[in-house]
Amino acid sequence: MEDGTIMVNVSLARYENGIRAMARIEALKAFAIKSDYNISREDIASILGFELPVEVEKDE
């Protein structure tokens, strides 16, 4: 295509997952721009939709 557009076939499920990921990234971007302080790992995980692994204390 002359306008730089590339057409591809992708399953609806993968397309929907991509759209959800883009929306979450935009939400994280907006949150980071508005935040006056550092963003916590917990906030990032919540916005992106995953759980942080449980931290295990190390014996030293």
C-alpha positions as CSV (number, residue, x, y, z in Angstrom):
1,M,0.0,0.0,0.0
2,E,1.3,3.4,-0.9
3,D,0.4,5.1,2.4
4,G,2.6,2.9,4.5
5,T,-0.3,0.7,5.7
6,I,0.3,-3.0,6.0
7,M,-2.6,-5.4,6.1
8,V,-2.3,-8.6,8.2
9,N,-4.7,-11.3,9.4
10,V,-4.8,-11.8,13.1
11,S,-7.3,-13.7,15.3
12,L,-10.0,-11.6,17.0
13,A,-8.7,-12.8,20.4
14,R,-5.2,-11.6,19.7
15,Y,-6.5,-8.3,18.3
16,E,-8.6,-7.8,21.4
17,N,-5.6,-8.6,23.7
18,G,-3.5,-6.1,21.8
19,I,-6.1,-3.4,22.1
20,R,-6.4,-4.1,25.9
21,A,-2.7,-3.9,26.3
22,M,-2.5,-0.6,24.4
23,A,-5.3,0.8,26.6
24,R,-3.4,-0.2,29.8
25,I,-0.2,1.3,28.5
26,E,-2.0,4.6,27.8
27,A,-3.5,4.5,31.3
28,L,-0.1,3.9,32.9
29,K,1.3,6.7,30.8
30,A,-1.4,9.1,32.0
31,F,-0.9,8.0,35.6
32,A,2.9,8.6,35.3
33,I,2.4,12.0,33.8
34,K,0.0,13.1,36.6
35,S,1.9,11.6,39.5
36,D,4.0,13.9,41.6
37,Y,5.8,11.0,43.2
38,N,7.4,7.7,42.1
39,I,5.0,5.1,40.9
40,S,5.0,1.9,43.0
41,R,5.5,-1.5,41.6
42,E,2.0,-2.4,43.0
43,D,0.4,0.5,41.0
44,I,2.2,-0.6,37.8
45,A,1.1,-4.2,38.3
46,S,-2.5,-3.2,39.0
47,I,-2.7,-0.9,35.9
48,L,-1.1,-3.5,33.6
49,G,-3.2,-6.3,35.0
50,F,-0.8,-8.7,36.7
51,E,0.1,-9.8,40.2
52,L,3.6,-9.3,41.6
53,P,5.3,-12.5,42.7
54,V,5.4,-13.1,46.4
55,E,8.7,-12.0,47.8
56,V,10.6,-14.6,49.8
57,E,12.9,-13.3,52.5
58,K,16.5,-14.3,52.0
59,D,18.6,-15.6,54.9
60,E,21.9,-13.9,55.1
